[in-house]
Each structure stands twice: as C-alpha cells, then as structure tokens.
Amino acid sequence: MKNNMSTLPLFQRLSAQPGATVTFDYTQLPEDVASEARQIASRVRYRIRTNIMDTGRDLLEMKQKLGHGAFGPWIAAEFRMTDRTAQNFMRAAEVFSSKPEIVSVLPPTTIYALAAKSTPDDIRADVIARFDEGQPLDARVIGMRINEARRAKREEIDSAARTRERAKLSPEKQAKLNKAEAKKQEAQDAERRRLCEEHERTAKDAAMLLTERLGDDLPRIMELIESVGVYRVREALRALNTPDDGVAGVANAPGAYVPKQQAH
C-alpha cells in the first residue's frame, strides 16, 4: 500500500508503522517554541506519575502555545498520552491551583475524580475544608461519595425523562408501570441489603483471621495502618509480592491522608 504519510495534516506526521517509535515533527514549530516543547517534554516524562500539578500546568501552557491541532499529536508522540489523560492532569492543575498540597495526600485516581467536571462543587469544597482542618482523608470514602453523586444525577435525569414519557400514557398504563417499577425497586433494595450483610460477614471473618494470626502484634499493626492509610499499605504489600517490580516506589505510593499530629 502506498505510504500516504506526506498527505497528513501539519503536526500529524507521526510514524504509523507497527512497532515503530512515534515521533513528533518539531521542524514545523518556531525554533523557540520547539526548544521549549522539548524541554517540557523531558520534564513531564520524568515526573508524569509523581507530580500531577506541575505536569498539569506544563500541559496547560503548551496547549495554549501549540494550539488544539498540534497539542494532541505532541502528547501522543512524547508521552503516549491520550487526550483524556491530559485532561485529567490539566483539570487537577486548574481545580487545585490554590490548594496544590492536597494532590500529594490522595491517590491520582481520586484527584482526577475530584477535579472532574461531573463532580459536584460541594464535594470538592468539603474535601478541601477537611484537609485544611487537618482531618483524615479517605480515598475510598471520597470515591464512594463521588460515585453516589454521579449516580443520583443520572437518576435525576432518567427520572425526568420517564416522567415526560409517562405523562403521555393513559391512567391505566401509568398505574401498571408504577406497580412494575415498585416491584423492581423492592428487588433492588433486597439485593443491596443482601450485599451489605455479605460484606459485614466478610469483614468479621477477616477481623477474626487477623486476630488469630497476628495475636499480640495486632494493635501495633493497626496503629501503623491507621497512621499511613490502608491504600498505602495495600500498595506496599502488592509491591512486595510482585517480583518483577520489587519494592521500588513503595515509599512514594499514594494513599489515604492522615495528619501527622492527632489528638489522643
């Protein structure tokens, strides 16, 4: 097949051959912009997984200078980065510009979720307020709150749509539909109760097993877990049990935030 690379739009002449190294054509940029883009590319590659705020700010800067048509190919060539990933970094940098410290005490996925446009402002404000007050931040709880808010928003939209459609039905059909929905809701509530009870039993079984195996060491281990957060301990355990990865990076693993000084 004839190579049509020369016909690609400007800034999109990326290597399309399987297994080939993807490159970015800096010759199409002004010399000063190309030089700065290369320097920033080097910095971003180094800290792309450890410094969300600086990465987001750099990406915002280069998006403005490169323009929409060049920015996508640039991040794809330099970092193998999708537009969604870049948006995660940039949104975090924008949303937490006045409170950058919070990024270092929560997992990246939690930061991205908090910064997302779909996350209600009141949840973000509450998390920041708790951080300012020195209260513990639990990534799992934050994630549950965000998911619940999104679910509620979807249900609100769906409910409004159903109401509009139901208004078009006869009273008899509306009554029949209401009965069917009530039955469905009852089944869903029962399933939620069953899962909740199952999780409680699992938690009790785990507690009993830990108590039996750890004995007198349990209080000390609980103290250690509470001081750094379950997320960090879990990541450390995974690293220790992954021969290929070793323990590198365990010290920098993100996790739940607990203040250094707590009241006793």
ROVOLUM-435014 format. One record per residue (C-alpha): x, y, z; residue number from 1; residue in three letters. Coordinates in nm, 4 decimals, padded with zeros to 6 digits, always signed. Each point is the difference from the previous one (the first is absolute). Example, Ala and Ser with C-alpha at 12.3 -4.5 7.8 and 13.67 -1.06 7.14 Angstrom:
2
<x +01.2300, y -00.4500, z +00.7800, balum 1, domar ALA> $
<x +00.1370, y +00.3440, z -00.0660, balum 2, domar SER> $
//
This chain:
264
<x +00.0000, y +00.0000, z +00.0000, balum 1, domar MET> $
<x +00.1282, y +00.3429, z -00.0882, balum 2, domar LYS> $
<x +00.1335, y +00.2049, z +00.2903, balum 3, domar ASN> $
<x -00.2259, y +00.3015, z +00.0434, balum 4, domar ASN> $
<x +00.1873, y +00.1507, z +00.2954, balum 5, domar MET> $
<x +00.0946, y +00.3059, z -00.2030, balum 6, domar SER> $
<x -00.3682, y +00.0820, z -00.0464, balum 7, domar THR> $
<x -00.0776, y +00.0122, z +00.3732, balum 8, domar LEU> $
<x -00.0909, y +00.3390, z +00.1457, balum 9, domar PRO> $
<x +00.2739, y +00.2130, z +00.1551, balum 10, domar LEU> $
<x +00.1108, y -00.1206, z +00.3491, balum 11, domar PHE> $
<x -00.1481, y -00.3475, z -00.0649, balum 12, domar GLN> $
<x +00.2858, y -00.1587, z -00.1901, balum 13, domar ARG> $
<x +00.0541, y -00.2674, z +00.2588, balum 14, domar LEU> $
<x +00.1499, y -00.3366, z -00.0721, balum 15, domar SER> $
<x -00.2847, y -00.2390, z -00.0837, balum 16, domar ALA> $
<x +00.2017, y -00.3186, z -00.0488, balum 17, domar GLN> $
<x -00.0671, y -00.2787, z +00.2540, balum 18, domar PRO> $
<x +00.2690, y -00.0071, z +00.2653, balum 19, domar GLY> $
<x +00.1639, y +00.3178, z -00.1244, balum 20, domar ALA> $
<x +00.0976, y +00.2751, z +00.2444, balum 21, domar THR> $
<x -00.2516, y +00.2812, z -00.0095, balum 22, domar VAL> $
<x +00.1616, y +00.3374, z -00.0554, balum 23, domar THR> $
<x -00.1176, y +00.3594, z -00.0093, balum 24, domar PHE> $
<x +00.0990, y +00.2337, z -00.2842, balum 25, domar ASP> $
<x +00.1540, y +00.2959, z +00.1824, balum 26, domar TYR> $
<x +00.1210, y +00.1528, z -00.3277, balum 27, domar THR> $
<x -00.3499, y +00.1338, z -00.0587, balum 28, domar GLN> $
<x +00.0216, y +00.2153, z +00.3134, balum 29, domar LEU> $
<x +00.1769, y +00.3330, z +00.0565, balum 30, domar PRO> $
<x +00.3484, y -00.0661, z +00.1349, balum 31, domar GLU> $
<x -00.0665, y +00.1484, z +00.3449, balum 32, domar ASP> $
<x -00.3284, y -00.1911, z +00.0425, balum 33, domar VAL> $
<x +00.1599, y -00.3249, z -00.1198, balum 34, domar ALA> $
<x +00.2850, y +00.0409, z +00.2482, balum 35, domar SER> $
<x -00.2394, y +00.0664, z +00.2865, balum 36, domar GLU> $
<x -00.2251, y -00.2904, z -00.1022, balum 37, domar ALA> $
<x +00.2970, y -00.2406, z +00.0047, balum 38, domar ARG> $
<x +00.1077, y +00.1213, z +00.3433, balum 39, domar GLN> $
<x -00.3496, y -00.0324, z +00.1400, balum 40, domar ILE> $
<x -00.0384, y -00.3441, z -00.1584, balum 41, domar ALA> $
<x +00.3117, y -00.1115, z +00.1860, balum 42, domar SER> $
<x -00.1271, y +00.1387, z +00.3297, balum 43, domar ARG> $
<x -00.3458, y -00.1524, z -00.0390, balum 44, domar VAL> $
<x +00.1379, y -00.3465, z -00.0796, balum 45, domar ARG> $
<x +00.2091, y +00.0097, z +00.3178, balum 46, domar TYR> $
<x -00.2762, y +00.0925, z +00.2404, balum 47, domar ARG> $
<x -00.3147, y -00.1002, z -00.1874, balum 48, domar ILE> $
<x -00.1011, y -00.2439, z +00.2754, balum 49, domar ARG> $
<x +00.1254, y +00.1942, z +00.3003, balum 50, domar THR> $
<x -00.0852, y +00.3639, z -00.0523, balum 51, domar ASN> $
<x -00.3507, y +00.0526, z -00.1273, balum 52, domar ILE> $
<x -00.0156, y +00.3735, z +00.0580, balum 53, domar MET> $
<x +00.3183, y +00.0957, z -00.1842, balum 54, domar ASP> $
<x -00.0879, y -00.2367, z -00.2835, balum 55, domar THR> $
<x -00.3468, y +00.1518, z -00.0290, balum 56, domar GLY> $
<x +00.1380, y +00.3537, z -00.0039, balum 57, domar ARG> $
<x +00.2576, y -00.0861, z -00.2649, balum 58, domar ASP> $
<x -00.2613, y -00.1693, z -00.2156, balum 59, domar LEU> $
<x -00.2333, y +00.2994, z +00.0343, balum 60, domar LEU> $
<x +00.2813, y +00.2308, z -00.1068, balum 61, domar GLU> $
<x +00.0964, y -00.2070, z -00.3020, balum 62, domar MET> $
<x -00.3615, y -00.0532, z -00.1048, balum 63, domar LYS> $
<x -00.0376, y +00.3758, z -00.0197, balum 64, domar GLN> $
<x +00.3239, y +00.0448, z -00.1950, balum 65, domar LYS> $
<x -00.0324, y -00.2986, z -00.2329, balum 66, domar LEU> $
<x -00.3679, y +00.0381, z -00.0701, balum 67, domar GLY> $
<x -00.2652, y -00.2727, z -00.0132, balum 68, domar HIS> $
<x +00.1197, y -00.1486, z -00.3291, balum 69, domar GLY> $
<x +00.3573, y -00.0559, z +00.1215, balum 70, domar ALA> $
<x -00.0529, y -00.0768, z +00.3666, balum 71, domar PHE> $
<x -00.1574, y -00.3443, z -00.0505, balum 72, domar GLY> $
<x +00.2770, y -00.1328, z -00.2271, balum 73, domar PRO> $
<x +00.2648, y +00.1483, z +00.2321, balum 74, domar TRP> $
<x -00.1226, y -00.1784, z +00.3137, balum 75, domar ILE> $
<x -00.0511, y -00.3217, z -00.1989, balum 76, domar ALA> $
<x +00.3545, y +00.0108, z -00.1369, balum 77, domar ALA> $
<x +00.1836, y +00.1095, z +00.3126, balum 78, domar GLU> $
<x -00.1909, y -00.1800, z +00.2745, balum 79, domar PHE> $
<x -00.2277, y -00.2566, z -00.1728, balum 80, domar ARG> $
<x -00.2701, y +00.2025, z +00.1727, balum 81, domar MET> $
<x -00.3670, y +00.0089, z -00.0948, balum 82, domar THR> $
<x -00.2040, y +00.3187, z +00.0043, balum 83, domar ASP> $
<x -00.1969, y -00.1318, z +00.2981, balum 84, domar ARG> $
<x +00.3169, y -00.0536, z +00.2031, balum 85, domar THR> $
<x +00.1227, y +00.3481, z -00.0855, balum 86, domar ALA> $
<x -00.3365, y +00.1406, z +00.1037, balum 87, domar GLN> $
<x +00.0351, y -00.1753, z +00.3362, balum 88, domar ASN> $
<x +00.3322, y +00.1751, z +00.0637, balum 89, domar PHE> $
<x -00.1209, y +00.3386, z -00.1224, balum 90, domar MET> $
<x -00.3272, y -00.0103, z +00.1925, balum 91, domar ARG> $
<x +00.1870, y -00.0879, z +00.3199, balum 92, domar ALA> $
<x +00.2371, y +00.2926, z -00.0549, balum 93, domar ALA> $
<x -00.2906, y +00.2370, z -00.0596, balum 94, domar GLU> $
<x -00.2293, y -00.1183, z +00.2784, balum 95, domar VAL> $
<x +00.2671, y -00.0305, z +00.2708, balum 96, domar PHE> $
<x +00.2190, y +00.2953, z -00.1010, balum 97, domar SER> $
<x -00.0701, y +00.1704, z +00.3338, balum 98, domar SER> $
<x +00.0436, y -00.3186, z +00.2022, balum 99, domar LYS> $
<x +00.2758, y -00.2044, z -00.1734, balum 100, domar PRO> $
<x +00.1010, y -00.1787, z +00.3211, balum 101, domar GLU> $
<x -00.3123, y -00.2152, z -00.0094, balum 102, domar ILE> $
<x +00.1252, y -00.1787, z -00.3124, balum 103, domar VAL> $
<x +00.2831, y -00.1610, z +00.1938, balum 104, domar SER> $
<x -00.2232, y -00.1652, z +00.2589, balum 105, domar VAL> $
<x -00.2532, y -00.1804, z -00.2214, balum 106, domar LEU> $
<x +00.0345, y -00.2620, z -00.2755, balum 107, domar PRO> $
<x +00.0134, y +00.1445, z -00.3550, balum 108, domar PRO> $
<x -00.3286, y -00.1664, z -00.0942, balum 109, domar THR> $
<x -00.1711, y +00.1757, z +00.2894, balum 110, domar THR> $
<x +00.1519, y +00.3347, z -00.0974, balum 111, domar ILE> $
<x -00.1177, y -00.0428, z -00.3595, balum 112, domar TYR> $
<x -00.3497, y -00.0938, z +00.1151, balum 113, domar ALA> $
<x -00.0176, y +00.2984, z +00.2354, balum 114, domar LEU> $
<x +00.1142, y +00.2349, z -00.2757, balum 115, domar ALA> $
<x -00.2418, y -00.1364, z -00.2599, balum 116, domar ALA> $
<x -00.2720, y +00.2331, z -00.1221, balum 117, domar LYS> $
<x -00.2628, y -00.2586, z +00.0892, balum 118, domar SER> $
<x +00.0946, y +00.0138, z +00.3698, balum 119, domar THR> $
<x -00.2214, y +00.2397, z +00.2016, balum 120, domar PRO> $
<x +00.1739, y +00.3092, z +00.1357, balum 121, domar ASP> $
<x -00.1236, y -00.0693, z +00.3522, balum 122, domar ASP> $
<x +00.1905, y -00.3294, z +00.0150, balum 123, domar ILE> $
<x +00.3240, y +00.1699, z -00.1064, balum 124, domar ARG> $
<x -00.0578, y +00.2819, z +00.2488, balum 125, domar ALA> $
<x -00.0628, y -00.2462, z +00.2823, balum 126, domar ASP> $
<x +00.3159, y -00.2006, z -00.0745, balum 127, domar VAL> $
<x +00.2103, y +00.3178, z -00.0078, balum 128, domar ILE> $
<x -00.1579, y +00.1231, z +00.3233, balum 129, domar ALA> $
<x +00.0771, y -00.3319, z +00.1732, balum 130, domar ARG> $
<x +00.3571, y +00.0205, z -00.1274, balum 131, domar PHE> $
<x +00.0385, y +00.3559, z +00.1324, balum 132, domar ASP> $
<x -00.1319, y -00.1109, z +00.3387, balum 133, domar GLU> $
<x +00.2512, y -00.2839, z +00.0153, balum 134, domar GLY> $
<x -00.2640, y -00.2714, z -00.0147, balum 135, domar GLN> $
<x +00.0736, y -00.3423, z -00.1558, balum 136, domar PRO> $
<x -00.0796, y -00.0375, z -00.3701, balum 137, domar LEU> $
<x -00.1138, y -00.3474, z -00.1028, balum 138, domar ASP> $
<x +00.0302, y -00.0564, z -00.3750, balum 139, domar ALA> $
<x -00.2525, y -00.2828, z +00.0097, balum 140, domar ARG> $
<x -00.2627, y +00.2125, z +00.1724, balum 141, domar VAL> $
<x +00.0617, y +00.2910, z -00.2367, balum 142, domar ILE> $
<x -00.0379, y -00.2323, z -00.2975, balum 143, domar GLY> $
<x -00.3263, y -00.1367, z +00.1374, balum 144, domar MET> $
<x -00.1360, y +00.3528, z +00.0473, balum 145, domar ARG> $
<x +00.0929, y +00.0980, z -00.3549, balum 146, domar ILE> $
<x -00.1528, y -00.3159, z -00.1473, balum 147, domar ASN> $
<x -00.3166, y +00.0491, z +00.2032, balum 148, domar GLU> $
<x -00.0312, y +00.3635, z -00.1141, balum 149, domar ALA> $
<x +00.0451, y -00.1013, z -00.3620, balum 150, domar ARG> $
<x -00.2509, y -00.2830, z +00.0380, balum 151, domar ARG> $
<x -00.2515, y +00.2395, z +00.1565, balum 152, domar ALA> $
<x +00.0477, y +00.2445, z -00.2863, balum 153, domar LYS> $
<x -00.0561, y -00.2747, z -00.2567, balum 154, domar ARG> $
<x -00.3094, y -00.1169, z +00.1849, balum 155, domar GLU> $
<x -00.1315, y +00.3566, z +00.0087, balum 156, domar GLU> $
<x +00.0424, y +00.0325, z -00.3756, balum 157, domar ILE> $
<x -00.1517, y -00.3430, z -00.0625, balum 158, domar ASP> $
<x -00.2895, y +00.0723, z +00.2337, balum 159, domar SER> $
<x -00.0800, y +00.3244, z -00.1800, balum 160, domar ALA> $
<x +00.0026, y -00.1834, z -00.3317, balum 161, domar ALA> $
<x -00.2280, y -00.2743, z +00.1357, balum 162, domar ARG> $
<x -00.2390, y +00.2593, z +00.1388, balum 163, domar THR> $
<x -00.0280, y +00.1659, z -00.3376, balum 164, domar ARG> $
<x -00.0657, y -00.3315, z -00.1705, balum 165, domar GLU> $
<x -00.2457, y -00.1139, z +00.2671, balum 166, domar ARG> $
<x -00.2081, y +00.3155, z -00.0421, balum 167, domar ALA> $
<x -00.0813, y -00.1211, z -00.3489, balum 168, domar LYS> $
<x -00.1511, y -00.3281, z +00.1278, balum 169, domar LEU> $
<x -00.3556, y -00.0744, z +00.1034, balum 170, domar SER> $
<x -00.0780, y -00.0192, z +00.3765, balum 171, domar PRO> $
<x -00.0302, y -00.3796, z -00.0244, balum 172, domar GLU> $
<x +00.3413, y -00.0392, z -00.1597, balum 173, domar LYS> $
<x +00.1532, y +00.2416, z +00.2490, balum 174, domar GLN> $
<x -00.1339, y -00.2069, z +00.2901, balum 175, domar ALA> $
<x +00.1367, y -00.3199, z -00.1525, balum 176, domar LYS> $
<x +00.3395, y +00.1603, z -00.0538, balum 177, domar LEU> $
<x +00.0095, y +00.1334, z +00.3567, balum 178, domar ASN> $
<x -00.0689, y -00.3489, z +00.1343, balum 179, domar LYS> $
<x +00.2766, y -00.1534, z -00.2110, balum 180, domar ALA> $
<x +00.2506, y +00.2659, z +00.1102, balum 181, domar GLU> $
<x -00.0924, y -00.0474, z +00.3661, balum 182, domar ALA> $
<x +00.0638, y -00.3738, z -00.0317, balum 183, domar LYS> $
<x +00.3337, y +00.0639, z -00.1684, balum 184, domar LYS> $
<x +00.1025, y +00.2466, z +00.2717, balum 185, domar GLN> $
<x -00.0924, y -00.2524, z +00.2696, balum 186, domar GLU> $
<x +00.2240, y -00.2616, z -00.1630, balum 187, domar ALA> $
<x +00.2881, y +00.2479, z -00.0260, balum 188, domar GLN> $
<x -00.0341, y +00.0973, z +00.3658, balum 189, domar ASP> $
<x +00.0051, y -00.3654, z +00.1002, balum 190, domar ALA> $
<x +00.3149, y -00.0605, z -00.2035, balum 191, domar GLU> $
<x +00.1723, y +00.2996, z +00.1616, balum 192, domar ARG> $
<x -00.0873, y -00.1314, z +00.3454, balum 193, domar ARG> $
<x +00.1333, y -00.3435, z -00.0928, balum 194, domar ARG> $
<x +00.3302, y +00.1454, z -00.1233, balum 195, domar LEU> $
<x +00.0335, y +00.2159, z +00.3084, balum 196, domar CYS> $
<x -00.0489, y -00.3010, z +00.2272, balum 197, domar GLU> $
<x +00.2473, y -00.2011, z -00.2084, balum 198, domar GLU> $
<x +00.2635, y +00.2736, z +00.0267, balum 199, domar HIS> $
<x -00.0514, y +00.0211, z +00.3759, balum 200, domar GLU> $
<x +00.0511, y -00.3768, z +00.0344, balum 201, domar ARG> $
<x +00.3148, y +00.0183, z -00.2132, balum 202, domar THR> $
<x +00.1347, y +00.2847, z +00.2110, balum 203, domar ALA> $
<x -00.0626, y -00.1963, z +00.3195, balum 204, domar LYS> $
<x +00.1694, y -00.3087, z -00.1442, balum 205, domar ASP> $
<x +00.3022, y +00.2093, z -00.0987, balum 206, domar ALA> $
<x +00.0158, y +00.1577, z +00.3457, balum 207, domar ALA> $
<x -00.0119, y -00.3400, z +00.1684, balum 208, domar MET> $
<x +00.2713, y -00.1371, z -00.2289, balum 209, domar LEU> $
<x +00.2292, y +00.2973, z +00.0632, balum 210, domar LEU> $
<x -00.0561, y -00.0251, z +00.3744, balum 211, domar THR> $
<x +00.0801, y -00.3721, z -00.0046, balum 212, domar GLU> $
<x +00.3115, y +00.0295, z -00.2183, balum 213, domar ARG> $
<x +00.1494, y +00.3235, z +00.1369, balum 214, domar LEU> $
<x -00.0778, y -00.0437, z +00.3688, balum 215, domar GLY> $
<x +00.1722, y +00.2595, z +00.2182, balum 216, domar ASP> $
<x +00.1445, y +00.1746, z -00.3068, balum 217, domar ASP> $
<x -00.3452, y +00.1065, z -00.1236, balum 218, domar LEU> $
<x -00.0251, y +00.3287, z +00.1964, balum 219, domar PRO> $
<x +00.3377, y +00.1166, z -00.1321, balum 220, domar ARG> $
<x -00.0871, y -00.0979, z -00.3577, balum 221, domar ILE> $
<x -00.3350, y +00.1793, z +00.0269, balum 222, domar MET> $
<x +00.1825, y +00.3097, z +00.1231, balum 223, domar GLU> $
<x +00.2364, y -00.0118, z -00.2975, balum 224, domar LEU> $
<x -00.2842, y -00.0456, z -00.2487, balum 225, domar ILE> $
<x -00.1978, y +00.2872, z +00.1489, balum 226, domar GLU> $
<x +00.3053, y +00.2280, z -00.0065, balum 227, domar SER> $
<x +00.0595, y -00.0320, z -00.3757, balum 228, domar VAL> $
<x -00.3329, y -00.1218, z -00.1365, balum 229, domar GLY> $
<x -00.1231, y -00.3330, z -00.1316, balum 230, domar VAL> $
<x +00.0631, y +00.0985, z -00.3625, balum 231, domar TYR> $
<x +00.3740, y +00.0542, z +00.0551, balum 232, domar ARG> $
<x +00.0388, y -00.3265, z +00.1907, balum 233, domar VAL> $
<x -00.1873, y -00.1898, z -00.2708, balum 234, domar ARG> $
<x +00.2249, y +00.1431, z -00.2714, balum 235, domar GLU> $
<x +00.3102, y -00.0877, z +00.2033, balum 236, domar ALA> $
<x -00.1218, y -00.3578, z +00.0444, balum 237, domar LEU> $
<x -00.0658, y -00.0302, z -00.3725, balum 238, domar ARG> $
<x +00.3488, y +00.1282, z -00.0769, balum 239, domar ALA> $
<x +00.1596, y -00.2454, z +00.2432, balum 240, domar LEU> $
<x -00.1860, y -00.2872, z -00.1627, balum 241, domar ASN> $
<x +00.0798, y +00.1005, z -00.3592, balum 242, domar THR> $
<x +00.3516, y -00.1309, z -00.0830, balum 243, domar PRO> $
<x +00.0246, y +00.1897, z -00.3276, balum 244, domar ASP> $
<x -00.0647, y +00.3345, z +00.1616, balum 245, domar ASP> $
<x +00.1802, y -00.0570, z +00.3277, balum 246, domar GLY> $
<x -00.0588, y +00.2602, z +00.2666, balum 247, domar VAL> $
<x +00.0982, y +00.3023, z -00.2060, balum 248, domar ALA> $
<x -00.2368, y +00.2850, z +00.0390, balum 249, domar GLY> $
<x -00.1648, y -00.1290, z +00.3169, balum 250, domar VAL> $
<x +00.1076, y +00.3048, z +00.1941, balum 251, domar ALA> $
<x -00.1719, y +00.2237, z -00.2510, balum 252, domar ASN> $
<x -00.3198, y -00.2009, z -00.0343, balum 253, domar ALA> $
<x -00.3027, y +00.2278, z +00.0388, balum 254, domar PRO> $
<x -00.2518, y -00.0703, z +00.2685, balum 255, domar GLY> $
<x -00.2512, y +00.1206, z +00.2494, balum 256, domar ALA> $
<x +00.1113, y +00.3096, z +00.1869, balum 257, domar TYR> $
<x +00.0233, y +00.0057, z +00.3767, balum 258, domar VAL> $
<x +00.1404, y +00.3069, z +00.1801, balum 259, domar PRO> $
<x +00.3374, y -00.0419, z +00.1647, balum 260, domar LYS> $
<x -00.1323, y +00.1340, z +00.3282, balum 261, domar GLN> $
<x -00.3268, y -00.1314, z +00.1307, balum 262, domar GLN> $
<x -00.1790, y +00.0545, z +00.3249, balum 263, domar ALA> $
<x +00.0089, y -00.2871, z +00.2449, balum 264, domar HIS> $
//
